[in-house]
Amino acid sequence: MTIFLRLMKEQDKQGALLSAIGSSRAGLSDERVFQADPDDFKIIPGAPFAYWVNDSIRSAFLRFPKFESNGRTAKQGLASADDGRFLRVWWEVMPASPGWHSFAKGGTQSKHYADVYLMVNWASDGAEIKNNLNEKGAVRSNVWMLRDTAVNFFLRPGLTWPRRTNGLSFRAIPKGCIFADKGPVGFVENDSVVDLLALSAIVNSKPFEYLVSLQLARTELAQSFEVGLINKPLFPTSV
């Protein structure tokens, strides 16, 4: 076992350090003193340096399945590489214009619901975006990485979240949407509305938010919530 001292909230670091060391040597209980086996860090995805996590939470990662299981998964979306050309707000597009779809592109923190007010030109399966080339003749967009995603996940209902924001928040997007790299989406098997509503309740909870934050060994949530972070946390439900 290794002893760790956590003094992040202490103003007088020197005094707090001496006090915590004294408590440890005397065998006294002190909320700033932690004992952990570094090998146990490997239990949490990414092996974060989360020495303050107790055995009960750590063992839960062994007892429950990951988010990406039982028909659930999360996918990164489209970066148009030229938003001024390919994106519009919804009132700039004529109703029923062929090839234009609602576009979930991140935004601010908002749990369960947020307006999807942007639209993207995806006519002919994104032909213009796919043929927008740079000076070297390469596709500017990340669309070339999204062949499976475009075929199997675009236009399906799901739960999107802002990839970079101060606090994790998931909100529903309806059938017929395309989603951005800054607004990834989580999906359930067979697009079940009941399962999506249950999923929204769970992933917007404080426990799930905490499990995501543990992977980066921090409790502050001003960070980037990548698809890999969402797919890995344990998921204590049969949904």
C-alpha positions in Angstrom: 0.0 0.0 0.0 1.1 3.5 -0.7 0.2 6.6 1.3 -1.2 9.7 -0.6 -1.9 13.1 0.8 -4.6 15.3 -0.9 -4.2 19.0 -0.1 -5.9 20.6 -3.1 -8.4 22.6 -1.1 -5.9 23.7 1.6 -4.8 27.4 1.6 -1.8 26.8 3.8 -0.1 24.0 1.9 3.0 23.8 4.1 1.0 23.6 7.3 -1.5 21.2 5.9 1.3 18.9 4.7 3.0 18.8 8.1 -0.4 18.2 9.8 -1.3 15.4 7.4 2.1 13.7 7.7 1.7 13.9 11.5 -1.7 12.3 11.3 -0.4 9.5 9.1 2.5 8.7 11.4 0.3 8.7 14.4 -2.2 6.4 12.8 -5.0 9.0 13.2 -8.0 9.3 10.9 -7.5 12.3 8.5 -9.7 12.9 5.4 -6.5 14.2 3.7 -4.7 10.9 4.0 -5.4 8.0 1.6 -3.9 4.5 1.3 -4.1 2.8 -2.1 -2.4 0.0 -4.0 -1.2 1.5 -7.3 -2.0 -1.7 -9.1 -5.7 -1.1 -8.3 -5.6 2.0 -10.5 -5.8 -0.3 -13.5 -9.3 -1.3 -12.5 -10.7 2.0 -13.7 -10.6 2.5 -17.5 -7.4 4.4 -18.5 -5.8 3.6 -15.1 -6.2 7.1 -13.7 -4.2 8.2 -10.7 -7.4 8.3 -8.6 -6.0 7.3 -5.2 -9.0 8.9 -3.3 -11.5 6.4 -4.8 -12.6 3.8 -2.3 -12.7 0.0 -2.9 -16.4 0.0 -3.2 -16.5 2.4 -6.2 -13.4 0.8 -7.8 -14.9 -2.7 -7.6 -18.0 -1.5 -9.3 -16.0 -1.2 -12.5 -15.6 -5.0 -12.3 -19.2 -5.8 -11.4 -21.1 -3.8 -14.0 -21.0 -3.6 -17.8 -19.6 -0.6 -19.8 -21.8 1.9 -21.4 -20.8 0.5 -24.8 -22.6 -2.9 -24.4 -26.1 -4.4 -24.7 -26.8 -2.5 -27.9 -25.6 0.9 -26.5 -22.8 2.9 -28.1 -21.6 6.5 -28.6 -20.3 7.9 -31.9 -18.3 11.0 -32.9 -19.9 13.0 -35.7 -19.2 15.3 -38.6 -16.8 18.2 -38.9 -17.9 20.1 -42.0 -14.5 22.0 -42.3 -16.5 24.9 -43.7 -19.4 25.8 -41.5 -20.1 29.1 -43.4 -20.7 27.1 -46.6 -22.4 24.0 -45.3 -24.4 25.1 -42.2 -27.4 27.3 -41.8 -29.8 28.1 -38.9 -33.2 26.6 -39.5 -35.0 29.8 -40.6 -32.5 30.3 -43.4 -33.5 27.0 -45.1 -36.8 26.7 -47.1 -39.2 24.1 -45.6 -38.7 20.7 -47.0 -35.5 21.7 -48.9 -34.0 18.5 -50.2 -30.8 17.4 -48.6 -30.8 19.7 -45.6 -31.0 18.0 -42.1 -31.1 19.2 -38.5 -27.6 19.3 -37.1 -26.7 18.7 -33.5 -23.4 20.7 -32.9 -22.7 20.8 -29.2 -23.6 24.0 -27.5 -24.0 25.0 -23.8 -24.8 22.7 -20.9 -28.5 21.7 -21.0 -29.8 18.4 -19.6 -32.5 16.3 -21.3 -33.5 18.9 -23.9 -32.0 21.7 -26.1 -33.2 23.1 -29.4 -31.4 21.8 -32.5 -31.4 25.0 -34.4 -28.7 24.3 -37.1 -29.1 22.5 -40.4 -26.4 20.9 -42.6 -26.3 20.3 -46.3 -26.2 16.6 -46.6 -27.6 16.3 -50.1 -26.6 13.2 -52.0 -25.1 11.8 -48.8 -22.9 14.8 -48.2 -21.5 14.9 -51.7 -20.4 18.6 -51.5 -18.7 18.1 -48.2 -17.0 15.0 -49.4 -15.7 16.8 -52.5 -14.5 19.9 -50.6 -10.7 19.4 -51.1 -7.7 21.2 -49.8 -4.7 22.4 -51.8 -3.2 18.8 -51.6 -6.3 17.2 -53.0 -7.4 15.7 -49.6 -10.9 16.0 -48.2 -11.1 18.9 -45.6 -13.8 17.3 -43.5 -13.4 14.3 -41.3 -16.2 12.6 -43.3 -13.8 10.0 -44.6 -13.5 8.6 -41.1 -17.3 8.3 -40.7 -18.3 5.8 -43.4 -19.8 3.3 -40.9 -21.2 6.1 -38.7 -22.9 7.9 -41.7 -24.5 4.7 -42.9 -25.5 3.2 -39.6 -26.0 6.1 -37.2 -26.8 9.4 -39.0 -30.5 10.2 -39.0 -31.2 8.0 -36.0 -32.7 9.3 -32.7 -30.3 9.4 -29.7 -28.8 11.5 -26.9 -26.3 14.2 -27.8 -23.9 16.1 -25.5 -21.6 19.1 -25.9 -18.1 17.6 -26.2 -16.5 20.7 -24.5 -18.5 22.3 -21.7 -18.5 23.0 -18.0 -20.5 20.0 -16.9 -21.7 16.9 -18.7 -25.2 17.1 -20.1 -27.1 14.8 -22.4 -30.2 15.8 -24.4 -32.5 14.1 -26.9 -32.3 14.5 -30.7 -35.1 13.2 -32.9 -35.0 11.0 -35.9 -33.7 12.7 -39.0 -30.7 14.5 -37.4 -27.0 14.5 -38.3 -24.6 15.2 -35.5 -21.2 16.9 -35.2 -17.8 16.0 -33.9 -18.6 18.6 -31.2 -22.0 17.0 -30.5 -21.4 13.2 -30.3 -24.5 11.0 -29.8 -25.3 7.9 -27.7 -27.6 5.3 -29.2 -29.7 2.4 -28.0 -30.6 -0.8 -29.7 -33.6 -0.6 -32.0 -33.9 3.2 -31.2 -36.4 2.4 -28.4 -37.9 5.6 -27.1 -38.5 4.0 -23.7 -34.8 3.0 -23.5 -33.7 6.4 -24.6 -35.7 8.1 -21.9 -34.3 5.7 -19.3 -30.8 6.3 -20.6 -31.3 10.1 -20.4 -32.2 9.8 -16.7 -29.1 7.7 -16.0 -26.4 9.5 -17.9 -27.6 12.9 -16.6 -27.3 11.7 -13.0 -24.5 12.8 -10.7 -23.2 9.2 -10.2 -22.6 8.8 -14.0 -21.0 12.2 -14.2 -18.7 11.2 -11.4 -17.7 7.9 -13.1 -16.8 9.8 -16.2 -14.7 12.3 -14.3 -12.8 9.5 -12.6 -11.2 8.4 -15.8 -9.3 11.7 -15.9 -8.5 11.5 -12.1 -10.3 14.7 -11.4 -13.6 15.9 -10.1 -13.8 19.2 -11.9 -15.8 18.9 -15.1 -14.3 21.7 -17.2 -12.9 19.3 -19.8 -13.4 17.5 -23.1 -16.0 14.7 -22.9 -14.7 12.5 -25.8 -16.6 9.5 -27.1 -14.1 7.2 -25.4 -14.8 8.6 -22.0 -18.5 8.0 -22.4 -18.3 4.5 -23.8 -16.0 3.2 -21.0 -17.8 4.0 -17.6 -19.7 1.2 -16.0 -23.4 1.2 -16.5 -25.4 -0.1 -13.5 -28.6 -1.0 -15.3 -30.1 -3.4 -17.7 -31.4 -0.7 -20.0 
